[in-house]
Amino acid sequence: MYRKGLSLTFALALLALTAIPVAAGPGESGGPCANILAQGDKGSTVGTTASYSGTAVGVRIELAAPSCEKYTYTLTVEDVVNGQPVTISTSVAGNGSSIIELALEYTAQDGDVCISASSGFEGKTTAKVLDRAPDSGCITLQAGQSSGGAGGNRMG
């Protein structure tokens, strides 16, 4: 009897431990305030969207919960200028809002840019990304184009 009770206790403890990471979702860590939502995700209204006017790049990051002050939320723009990769970014600390909006002035030589958004924090020696939109790479937008919404390119 003691052995069955111990096995059941061990099994329940193991089940509880394996259930913890699932709350943040696959490929994400840091909890709901770091979880960037895509269009169609549970709890999402519009999802994370991006736009490029030809002179400015913007992103609207939708989170699964209000943003955490200890995390930063970043817009990154990638481009190629004269055959050389160029990366610029801007970040803001969490402010308790579940919507984070960021913008950068930028004009691409060839008319398109590659945009991504991320949540993360500064570690002791390096920054740690907790979640990204899209999940890998970036989304290419031409001047006057936006992502998300009906028929748009998805960020997540």
ChimeraX commands (.cxc) that place a marker at each C-alpha (Angstrom):
marker #1 position 0.00,0.00,0.00 radius 0.5
marker #1 position 2.79,2.40,0.89 radius 0.5
marker #1 position 4.49,1.70,-2.47 radius 0.5
marker #1 position 1.27,2.47,-4.44 radius 0.5
marker #1 position 0.75,5.68,-2.46 radius 0.5
marker #1 position 4.33,6.77,-3.17 radius 0.5
marker #1 position 4.00,5.92,-6.88 radius 0.5
marker #1 position 0.75,7.87,-7.14 radius 0.5
marker #1 position 2.29,10.86,-5.36 radius 0.5
marker #1 position 5.32,10.74,-7.64 radius 0.5
marker #1 position 3.12,10.47,-10.76 radius 0.5
marker #1 position 0.99,13.46,-9.70 radius 0.5
marker #1 position 4.08,15.54,-8.92 radius 0.5
marker #1 position 5.58,14.68,-12.32 radius 0.5
marker #1 position 2.32,15.56,-14.06 radius 0.5
marker #1 position 2.21,18.93,-12.27 radius 0.5
marker #1 position 5.80,19.71,-13.30 radius 0.5
marker #1 position 5.23,18.85,-16.94 radius 0.5
marker #1 position 2.09,20.99,-17.10 radius 0.5
marker #1 position 3.84,24.23,-16.07 radius 0.5
marker #1 position 5.60,25.10,-19.37 radius 0.5
marker #1 position 2.45,24.51,-21.42 radius 0.5
marker #1 position 0.83,27.69,-20.05 radius 0.5
marker #1 position 3.28,29.87,-22.03 radius 0.5
marker #1 position 2.72,27.92,-25.24 radius 0.5
marker #1 position 5.14,25.99,-27.44 radius 0.5
marker #1 position 8.40,27.78,-28.26 radius 0.5
marker #1 position 7.74,30.56,-25.76 radius 0.5
marker #1 position 8.94,31.29,-22.27 radius 0.5
marker #1 position 8.49,34.07,-19.78 radius 0.5
marker #1 position 4.77,33.64,-19.24 radius 0.5
marker #1 position 1.75,35.34,-20.79 radius 0.5
marker #1 position 3.18,38.89,-20.61 radius 0.5
marker #1 position 5.95,37.78,-23.01 radius 0.5
marker #1 position 3.64,35.76,-25.28 radius 0.5
marker #1 position 3.13,37.63,-28.59 radius 0.5
marker #1 position -0.21,36.75,-30.15 radius 0.5
marker #1 position -0.84,36.14,-33.83 radius 0.5
marker #1 position -4.16,36.67,-35.57 radius 0.5
marker #1 position -6.43,33.77,-34.61 radius 0.5
marker #1 position -4.60,32.89,-31.38 radius 0.5
marker #1 position -6.84,32.25,-28.37 radius 0.5
marker #1 position -7.53,35.60,-26.71 radius 0.5
marker #1 position -6.36,37.62,-29.72 radius 0.5
marker #1 position -8.44,40.48,-31.12 radius 0.5
marker #1 position -6.42,41.39,-34.22 radius 0.5
marker #1 position -3.06,39.81,-33.43 radius 0.5
marker #1 position 0.33,41.39,-33.93 radius 0.5
marker #1 position 0.47,43.56,-37.05 radius 0.5
marker #1 position 3.12,45.57,-38.90 radius 0.5
marker #1 position 3.09,48.31,-41.51 radius 0.5
marker #1 position 5.52,50.11,-43.79 radius 0.5
marker #1 position 4.55,53.46,-45.32 radius 0.5
marker #1 position 7.73,53.92,-47.37 radius 0.5
marker #1 position 9.23,56.29,-44.78 radius 0.5
marker #1 position 8.20,54.68,-41.48 radius 0.5
marker #1 position 7.86,51.18,-40.07 radius 0.5
marker #1 position 5.40,50.38,-37.29 radius 0.5
marker #1 position 4.34,47.36,-35.29 radius 0.5
marker #1 position 1.40,46.73,-32.97 radius 0.5
marker #1 position 2.30,43.89,-30.61 radius 0.5
marker #1 position -0.66,42.12,-28.97 radius 0.5
marker #1 position 0.26,40.17,-25.84 radius 0.5
marker #1 position -1.58,37.36,-24.04 radius 0.5
marker #1 position -1.52,39.43,-20.82 radius 0.5
marker #1 position -0.56,42.96,-19.76 radius 0.5
marker #1 position 3.12,43.67,-20.48 radius 0.5
marker #1 position 5.65,43.16,-17.67 radius 0.5
marker #1 position 7.88,46.05,-16.61 radius 0.5
marker #1 position 10.89,43.71,-16.41 radius 0.5
marker #1 position 10.62,42.83,-20.13 radius 0.5
marker #1 position 11.39,44.83,-23.26 radius 0.5
marker #1 position 9.36,44.72,-26.47 radius 0.5
marker #1 position 11.27,45.31,-29.70 radius 0.5
marker #1 position 10.63,46.19,-33.34 radius 0.5
marker #1 position 13.46,45.10,-35.65 radius 0.5
marker #1 position 13.86,46.16,-39.28 radius 0.5
marker #1 position 16.23,44.30,-41.59 radius 0.5
marker #1 position 17.29,45.51,-45.02 radius 0.5
marker #1 position 20.15,45.22,-47.50 radius 0.5
marker #1 position 21.88,48.44,-48.58 radius 0.5
marker #1 position 24.60,48.32,-51.24 radius 0.5
marker #1 position 24.87,44.57,-50.72 radius 0.5
marker #1 position 25.40,44.91,-46.94 radius 0.5
marker #1 position 22.88,43.82,-44.31 radius 0.5
marker #1 position 21.44,46.63,-42.16 radius 0.5
marker #1 position 19.54,46.05,-38.93 radius 0.5
marker #1 position 17.90,48.77,-36.85 radius 0.5
marker #1 position 15.60,48.41,-33.88 radius 0.5
marker #1 position 13.75,50.23,-31.16 radius 0.5
marker #1 position 12.54,48.89,-27.82 radius 0.5
marker #1 position 10.29,49.91,-24.97 radius 0.5
marker #1 position 9.89,48.53,-21.46 radius 0.5
marker #1 position 6.60,46.94,-20.51 radius 0.5
marker #1 position 4.04,49.39,-19.13 radius 0.5
marker #1 position 1.15,47.15,-18.06 radius 0.5
marker #1 position -0.65,47.39,-21.41 radius 0.5
marker #1 position -1.43,44.28,-23.46 radius 0.5
marker #1 position -0.88,46.31,-26.66 radius 0.5
marker #1 position 2.60,47.70,-27.40 radius 0.5
marker #1 position 3.06,50.04,-30.37 radius 0.5
marker #1 position 6.50,50.88,-31.78 radius 0.5
marker #1 position 7.63,52.87,-34.81 radius 0.5
marker #1 position 10.84,53.79,-36.65 radius 0.5
marker #1 position 11.51,56.22,-39.46 radius 0.5
marker #1 position 13.12,54.27,-42.30 radius 0.5
marker #1 position 13.22,54.45,-46.09 radius 0.5
marker #1 position 14.41,51.35,-47.95 radius 0.5
marker #1 position 16.46,51.80,-51.13 radius 0.5
marker #1 position 14.63,48.97,-52.90 radius 0.5
marker #1 position 11.19,49.75,-51.45 radius 0.5
marker #1 position 10.80,46.79,-49.10 radius 0.5
marker #1 position 11.82,45.92,-45.55 radius 0.5
marker #1 position 11.80,42.82,-43.39 radius 0.5
marker #1 position 10.11,43.32,-40.00 radius 0.5
marker #1 position 9.96,41.29,-36.80 radius 0.5
marker #1 position 8.85,41.89,-33.21 radius 0.5
marker #1 position 10.08,40.28,-30.02 radius 0.5
marker #1 position 9.75,40.22,-26.25 radius 0.5
marker #1 position 12.69,39.63,-23.98 radius 0.5
marker #1 position 14.99,40.92,-21.26 radius 0.5
marker #1 position 18.60,41.87,-20.70 radius 0.5
marker #1 position 20.55,39.06,-19.06 radius 0.5
marker #1 position 23.86,39.39,-17.23 radius 0.5
marker #1 position 25.88,38.95,-20.40 radius 0.5
marker #1 position 23.39,38.93,-23.26 radius 0.5
marker #1 position 19.80,39.70,-24.16 radius 0.5
marker #1 position 17.32,36.82,-24.09 radius 0.5
marker #1 position 14.43,36.63,-26.55 radius 0.5
marker #1 position 11.32,35.08,-25.00 radius 0.5
marker #1 position 8.98,35.20,-28.00 radius 0.5
marker #1 position 9.05,36.42,-31.62 radius 0.5
marker #1 position 6.63,37.36,-34.37 radius 0.5
marker #1 position 6.90,35.79,-36.80 radius 0.5
marker #1 position 8.23,32.72,-34.97 radius 0.5
marker #1 position 11.34,32.73,-37.18 radius 0.5
marker #1 position 12.80,35.12,-39.72 radius 0.5
marker #1 position 10.88,38.26,-40.57 radius 0.5
marker #1 position 7.97,39.38,-42.72 radius 0.5
marker #1 position 8.72,41.37,-45.88 radius 0.5
marker #1 position 6.57,44.40,-46.55 radius 0.5
marker #1 position 6.66,46.82,-49.48 radius 0.5
marker #1 position 5.90,50.51,-49.14 radius 0.5
marker #1 position 2.20,51.03,-48.41 radius 0.5
marker #1 position 1.68,47.46,-47.21 radius 0.5
marker #1 position 0.62,46.14,-43.81 radius 0.5
marker #1 position 0.35,42.70,-42.22 radius 0.5
marker #1 position -2.47,41.05,-40.33 radius 0.5
marker #1 position -6.18,41.60,-40.76 radius 0.5
marker #1 position -8.21,39.98,-43.51 radius 0.5
marker #1 position -5.99,38.80,-46.34 radius 0.5
marker #1 position -2.83,40.40,-44.93 radius 0.5
marker #1 position 0.56,38.83,-44.33 radius 0.5
marker #1 position 0.58,37.32,-40.85 radius 0.5
marker #1 position 3.15,38.39,-38.26 radius 0.5
marker #1 position 2.77,35.25,-36.17 radius 0.5
marker link #1:1,2 radius 0.2
marker link #1:2,3 radius 0.2
marker link #1:3,4 radius 0.2
marker link #1:4,5 radius 0.2
marker link #1:5,6 radius 0.2
marker link #1:6,7 radius 0.2
marker link #1:7,8 radius 0.2
marker link #1:8,9 radius 0.2
marker link #1:9,10 radius 0.2
marker link #1:10,11 radius 0.2
marker link #1:11,12 radius 0.2
marker link #1:12,13 radius 0.2
marker link #1:13,14 radius 0.2
marker link #1:14,15 radius 0.2
marker link #1:15,16 radius 0.2
marker link #1:16,17 radius 0.2
marker link #1:17,18 radius 0.2
marker link #1:18,19 radius 0.2
marker link #1:19,20 radius 0.2
marker link #1:20,21 radius 0.2
marker link #1:21,22 radius 0.2
marker link #1:22,23 radius 0.2
marker link #1:23,24 radius 0.2
marker link #1:24,25 radius 0.2
marker link #1:25,26 radius 0.2
marker link #1:26,27 radius 0.2
marker link #1:27,28 radius 0.2
marker link #1:28,29 radius 0.2
marker link #1:29,30 radius 0.2
marker link #1:30,31 radius 0.2
marker link #1:31,32 radius 0.2
marker link #1:32,33 radius 0.2
marker link #1:33,34 radius 0.2
marker link #1:34,35 radius 0.2
marker link #1:35,36 radius 0.2
marker link #1:36,37 radius 0.2
marker link #1:37,38 radius 0.2
marker link #1:38,39 radius 0.2
marker link #1:39,40 radius 0.2
marker link #1:40,41 radius 0.2
marker link #1:41,42 radius 0.2
marker link #1:42,43 radius 0.2
marker link #1:43,44 radius 0.2
marker link #1:44,45 radius 0.2
marker link #1:45,46 radius 0.2
marker link #1:46,47 radius 0.2
marker link #1:47,48 radius 0.2
marker link #1:48,49 radius 0.2
marker link #1:49,50 radius 0.2
marker link #1:50,51 radius 0.2
marker link #1:51,52 radius 0.2
marker link #1:52,53 radius 0.2
marker link #1:53,54 radius 0.2
marker link #1:54,55 radius 0.2
marker link #1:55,56 radius 0.2
marker link #1:56,57 radius 0.2
marker link #1:57,58 radius 0.2
marker link #1:58,59 radius 0.2
marker link #1:59,60 radius 0.2
marker link #1:60,61 radius 0.2
marker link #1:61,62 radius 0.2
marker link #1:62,63 radius 0.2
marker link #1:63,64 radius 0.2
marker link #1:64,65 radius 0.2
marker link #1:65,66 radius 0.2
marker link #1:66,67 radius 0.2
marker link #1:67,68 radius 0.2
marker link #1:68,69 radius 0.2
marker link #1:69,70 radius 0.2
marker link #1:70,71 radius 0.2
marker link #1:71,72 radius 0.2
marker link #1:72,73 radius 0.2
marker link #1:73,74 radius 0.2
marker link #1:74,75 radius 0.2
marker link #1:75,76 radius 0.2
marker link #1:76,77 radius 0.2
marker link #1:77,78 radius 0.2
marker link #1:78,79 radius 0.2
marker link #1:79,80 radius 0.2
marker link #1:80,81 radius 0.2
marker link #1:81,82 radius 0.2
marker link #1:82,83 radius 0.2
marker link #1:83,84 radius 0.2
marker link #1:84,85 radius 0.2
marker link #1:85,86 radius 0.2
marker link #1:86,87 radius 0.2
marker link #1:87,88 radius 0.2
marker link #1:88,89 radius 0.2
marker link #1:89,90 radius 0.2
marker link #1:90,91 radius 0.2
marker link #1:91,92 radius 0.2
marker link #1:92,93 radius 0.2
marker link #1:93,94 radius 0.2
marker link #1:94,95 radius 0.2
marker link #1:95,96 radius 0.2
marker link #1:96,97 radius 0.2
marker link #1:97,98 radius 0.2
marker link #1:98,99 radius 0.2
marker link #1:99,100 radius 0.2
marker link #1:100,101 radius 0.2
marker link #1:101,102 radius 0.2
marker link #1:102,103 radius 0.2
marker link #1:103,104 radius 0.2
marker link #1:104,105 radius 0.2
marker link #1:105,106 radius 0.2
marker link #1:106,107 radius 0.2
marker link #1:107,108 radius 0.2
marker link #1:108,109 radius 0.2
marker link #1:109,110 radius 0.2
marker link #1:110,111 radius 0.2
marker link #1:111,112 radius 0.2
marker link #1:112,113 radius 0.2
marker link #1:113,114 radius 0.2
marker link #1:114,115 radius 0.2
marker link #1:115,116 radius 0.2
marker link #1:116,117 radius 0.2
marker link #1:117,118 radius 0.2
marker link #1:118,119 radius 0.2
marker link #1:119,120 radius 0.2
marker link #1:120,121 radius 0.2
marker link #1:121,122 radius 0.2
marker link #1:122,123 radius 0.2
marker link #1:123,124 radius 0.2
marker link #1:124,125 radius 0.2
marker link #1:125,126 radius 0.2
marker link #1:126,127 radius 0.2
marker link #1:127,128 radius 0.2
marker link #1:128,129 radius 0.2
marker link #1:129,130 radius 0.2
marker link #1:130,131 radius 0.2
marker link #1:131,132 radius 0.2
marker link #1:132,133 radius 0.2
marker link #1:133,134 radius 0.2
marker link #1:134,135 radius 0.2
marker link #1:135,136 radius 0.2
marker link #1:136,137 radius 0.2
marker link #1:137,138 radius 0.2
marker link #1:138,139 radius 0.2
marker link #1:139,140 radius 0.2
marker link #1:140,141 radius 0.2
marker link #1:141,142 radius 0.2
marker link #1:142,143 radius 0.2
marker link #1:143,144 radius 0.2
marker link #1:144,145 radius 0.2
marker link #1:145,146 radius 0.2
marker link #1:146,147 radius 0.2
marker link #1:147,148 radius 0.2
marker link #1:148,149 radius 0.2
marker link #1:149,150 radius 0.2
marker link #1:150,151 radius 0.2
marker link #1:151,152 radius 0.2
marker link #1:152,153 radius 0.2
marker link #1:153,154 radius 0.2
marker link #1:154,155 radius 0.2
marker link #1:155,156 radius 0.2
view
